[in-house]
Structures are given as structure tokens and as C-alpha cells.
Amino acid sequence: MKKTIVLALMALAIVAVPANAQNKQLEKQLKKEYKLKMKEYAKGDWKVFGTSRTLEVALLLHYEKLTDDGVKEITTQTISTNKNLAKDKLIMNACTKYAQEMGSNIKGRINGDMASRLTPEELDEFEHFYAAYENNVTAEIKGELHNTFCIYREIKHNGVPAYEFEAYFIVDIDAASAARIRAFENAAKESAVAQKYAEKVSEFIRNGSAE
């Protein structure tokens, strides 16, 4: 019995050593990545926007949130002469970027898995559906986006003083999936072909639109 326990403990130790080494290696790489990013921000004269926290802390908190496998990161940029107006532009850019990515994804799945069974007319109708789907995703995903931090720097744009912004968003993958389903249901109301293949398309959206 004692021999069995000793062997079991030895086996656990063998498994734990590589895992511990892997964690240390990951921690080392994360520290390296953080330092490189901060150097990049300092060199570019970037400043944190919209928070009392320092840029160092804002970036750390963002990295911490990214350790959750259940979230997706979205980054976006804009140039504006007005700081207050920039925030709305960044949110809209993030929504549009996500919607276009998901629209391309579902188009690829339909063309790859369903094209052989679709008529030319149905393929054409799906093209109209993709545009409607992207528009609805843009609207639905807005409430699910969370801006973790935003940076800016002063620049000259077309000879005029302006601000260049870069924003970092995260979205919960499950919440995003629900938003895409709502977008599909809204877009399908005006698409006979989407309604005809609703079960298959919704399956793609739930399981095929990988985050």
C-alpha cells in the first residue's frame, strides 16, 4: 500500500514539473511582452485616456482580463480633432470590425458547406442577407462590448492638430454568440433563403463563428 502511494506521488511530481516549468515560461514571456508594449507606448508618446489609472496599470488589468478563455479582444483606432467625439467613433469602429469579421465567417461557412445545394438565385439572395446580418450584428454587439482602456497621442492630420486614438475592448464569447443569434433572427425576417436554411445557418452562427 505504501509503495502504491509513493509511486502515485512520484507520478504526480513528474506531471507537475513540466506544468510548473511551462507556467514560469509563460510568466516570463508575459513580462517580456508587457515591457515591450510599454516601451512602444513610451516611444510613441501615448497617454492613457478616460481613467485616473496609469497606463501601466490599465495595460496590466487588460492583460489580466485576457487570461479568461471566455473573452475575445477587439482593438480599434480613429483620428479626431475632438477627444469627446472620439469615444463614440471608437465604439462604432469596434462594432463594425466585429460584425465584418462575423459576416465573413458565416459567408465562408455557407459557401464552403452549403454552396453545392444552393441555386444561383439562392446564392445571390444570401449576398443580400450577409449585408443585413452584418448591420444587425453591429447593432446587437454594441451592448456587449467593454472598453478596458484607451490611449491617445497628439498628431498632425492633414496639417491640423488632432488626436490619434487606440482602444481595447473585450467581449464575453457567450454574450457575443447570443447577440449574433439575435442579429440572425432580425436579418432573416427579410430573407426567404435564410429562413429556408435557418436551422443550418443558426448552427453555423452558434458553433462555427469561432471567436
N, C-alpha and C positions, 0 to 999 in steps of 0.2 A: 504493500500500500504506500509506504513511504517512498519507495523507488518510483512509483507511478506519479506521485505528487511532484517529486524532484524533476522528473522528465517533463511534466506538464509546464512547470515553472521555467525550465530551460527553453522549451519551445516558445513560450510567451516572450522570453527575453530576446530570442533570436528575431522574432517578428517585430518587437518594439524597437530594436536598434536601428534598422533601416528607416522605420517610420519617424523616429526621433531625428535621425540624420536628415531626412527629407524635410521635416519641419524647420530645422535650423537653416537648411539651404534656402528654403522659401523665404524665411525671415530675412536672411542675408540679401536675397535678390530684391525683396520689397524695400528694404532700407536703401539699397543702391538706386532703385527706381525713384524713390522719394527724393533723394539727394539730387539726382539728375533733373527731376522735374522742377525742383526749387531753383536750381541753377539756371534752368531755361527761363523760368518766370523772372528771376532777377536780371538776367541778361536782356530780356525783352522789356524790362521796366513795367511789368504787370503789377496791378494792385487789386486787392480783393474789393468786391462791391456788394453793398446791401447788407452788411453784417458788421457787428462790432468785434467779431473774432479776427484774429490774424490770419494771413494767408496760409501760414504753416499749419495752424490748427484746422482751418477749413479743408485743406487738402488731406490731412490725416483722417478727419471724420468721413470724408468722401471715400477714401480707401477702405475704411472700416466697414462702410455700408456695402462696398463691392465684394466683401468676403462672403456675403449671403448669396448662395447659388440661386435664390428665388427672385433676383432682380436683374434688370437689364440697364446698361448705361447708354445714355444718348448725349452726345455733345453737339453744340451748335454755335455759330458765330454770326455777328452782324456788325455793321458800322453805322453810327448815328451821331448826329450833332447834339442830340438831346439825351441825357442819361436816363431820364424818366421814361421816355418813349422806347428806349432800347429793350427794356424788360419784356414788354408785350411782343416785340418783334422776335426776341429770342424764344419765347414760349411758342409762338406760331411756327417759327422755323423748326423747332424740335418736333412739334406735332406733324408738320408736313413731311419732315425727314422720316419719321417713324412710319407714317401712312404710305409713303412711296416705297419703303423697304417691304412692308407687308403686302402692298399691292403687287410688287414684282414677284414676291414669294408665291402668292396664290396663283398668279398668272403662270409661273413656271410649273407649279404642280398640276394645274388644269391642262396646260399644253403638253406636259410630259406624260400624264397618266390617263387623260381623257380624250386627247385630240383625235385618236383613231375612231372613236364612236360618235364624234360630233360632225354635223353637217357644216358646210362652208357658211351657211346663214347663221348657225348657232355660234360658230367661232367669231363671226362679226359681231353678233349680239353680246357675246362675252366681253369684247373690247369696250363696249359702252358700259358694261357692268363694272369693269375694273376701275374706270374713272369715278363712277358713283360710289364704289366701295372705298376708294382712297379718300374721297371727300367726307364720307361718313366716319371713317377711322380718325381722320383729322379732328373731327368734332368730338368724337367719343373719348379719345385718348387724353384730351386736354385735362380732364379732371383727375386723371391717374398719374400725371407727371409730378415729380417732386424735384425742385431745384435744390441741389445740395450746396453748390456755391457758384459764384460768378466772378470773373476777373475782367479788368479793362486796362487800357493804356491810351495815352493821348497820341494822336497821329495827325497827319495832314492828308485829307481826302479831297482830291480834285482841287488842291490849293487852298482848301478851307480847313480850319481846325475842327477836328472831330474825335470821336472815341471808338476804338475797336474793342468789341466785347467777345468773350468766350464763356459759355455757360455749360454747366454739367448737370444733367438730370438723371434720375433713376426712376424706373417704373417697376412695380410688382408684376411678375410674369403672369400670375393667376388673374390679377385685376385687368391686365392688358388683354388676356385671352377673352375675358368676359366682354371687354369693350369691343373687340373685333367681332364677336358674335352679334352684339347689338348693331354694329355697323353693317354686317352682312344682312341681318334681318331688315334693316331700313332700306339698304340698296336693292335687295331682292324684290321689294314691293313693286318696283318699276321694271323688273326684268323677268320675262317669262322663262328664259333659259336657265336663269339662276334658281327659279322656283322649281323647274323641272328636275334639276340635278341638286336640289337643296341639301339632301342628306349627304351626298358625297362632298360637295363644296364645304359644308359646315364641318365635316370631318377633317378636311384639309386645314381649315382655319383653326380648329381646336388643336390638332396634333401635328399638322405639317408646317405651320408657320413658326419654325424654330426661333426662339429668342437668342 
